[in-house]
Each structure stands twice: as structure tokens, then as C-alpha cells.
Amino acid sequence: MEKKNKLIAKFMELPTEIMGAKEVVYGMNHDDWYTADNLNYHLSWDWLRPVMVKVDTYANSDSLSIAEYEEYRNKYPLIAEASIYDDISETHKQVVQFIKSIQLPF
């Protein structure tokens, strides 16, 4: 899970800083620092929702063709049609799959 959450943190372009032997990423509220093993994208909607917004914003931009956008909406419905009743673990899984699929250089 740590590797997947670290991928999300990179996608979100959170600042990083090395403290001691651990890499630390900036927290969601910009007051707290979290190590990669303490990122809560897979546990908290407060963490995951901003990621979903960024993914959906990316998908709605000129970055995808119309066909790619339709594929996004069909392949990642838990992101595209988010609901408070969705399973956070399945939504997290789709977020990670989408980030991997766009292969951004980060």
C-alpha cells in the first residue's frame, strides 16, 4: 500500500523533504509531515477526494481525446461518477490504475 500511496503523493505533487533516514511528504493540511507508510489515501475520503478531483480534472482537460475520455468514464466509474457510498478501497485501486495508465513523468 505504501508504494501505491507514494505514487498518489507524487501525482499530487506534494513537496518532499528528507529527514533522517526516511523520506517525508507534506501532509494534506500543509501543517503535518507524513512518512510514506503513514499516507492515508487508502483509508480516508478526506485524503482521496482531492486526488479524485485532480484525476477528473486531468481527464476533462485537453490531455485526452474524446475516445480516451469515454474510455476513462467506462473504465474508472468510481472516479468519474464518485458517490459517498462507494468502497474506498476499490476507488483507491481505480485511482492508482489511472495514474499508472497516464504515465506522467514524475
Steps between C-alpha positions, in 0.01 A plus 500: 500500500790732577624487141153580362449790740842636416402492131189702586707750701727549200199546272370762742841668482539519875831651609748254645782539744752252634510484878733245647476166323137540386356698212226729626215637290298807581165426661154579374444805719849643441576492873601138554767283344433136421734218413401285203370227731266751669327637191129432533370512142368144537324570832364853490260668260648832617830387349363323192236750380751773398683234298177401329434865416848535348456176300161611372635848416783338305254273317277797413789708368640494149738224612265226382327453167123452496547125462750490789260702715216256430734214588589680825132537594434131428818359654512719812137558604582533868706808417287644221167447679614518861248423772520514877384139498796369302752262650811704576735206433355445152507873427864517618578208268347682201689820585830310506418321173415829330819672620706207372316505168576864417874452554579855605870575548514557875 
